[in-house]
Each structure stands twice: as C-alpha cells, then as structure tokens.
Amino acid sequence: MGTASDKPSKRKASKSEQFSSYVRFSGLAFQMAAILGICTIGGVYLDRSLELKFPVFTISLLIIALVGIIYWLIRITSNNS
C-alpha cells in the first residue's frame, strides 16, 4: 500500500495564472466578435452594392469566418494543453 505522497500530485494553478487565463480567453472572445462583425458588415456591403436579392456574400463570409475561428481555437487550445 502506498502513502499519499506516492500519488502523482497535480500542480494547482496560482491565482495569477488563473486570472491570466481568464483575461486571455476573454480577449479571444472579443477577437472572435470583431472578426464576425467585420465579415457581416463586409458581406452586407457587397450584397447591397451588387444588388443581390439573396445575401450570398454575407452568408459565405460568415461561414468562412466561423470555420476559421473554430480552426484557430482548436490550434490555440491544443498548443496550451
């Protein structure tokens, strides 16, 4: 039988490390919102300037932005684990 000291101990993150993580990920949320906003405004502008009845550019740019954001988040979070 082993003692409690035989078990591998996980290091608890300090309060400053936890705060840094919160700040970093909240910054990512603002970046994602900015990317989606820019793509939406750009798509609406293109659709209106080309006088399209169906918002092709708005939908296309939003889908491209969402795929890019998901890929970006996976890369960022997998590098830090």
Helices and strands as residue ranges (DSSP letters): G 4-6, H 15-49, H 56-79
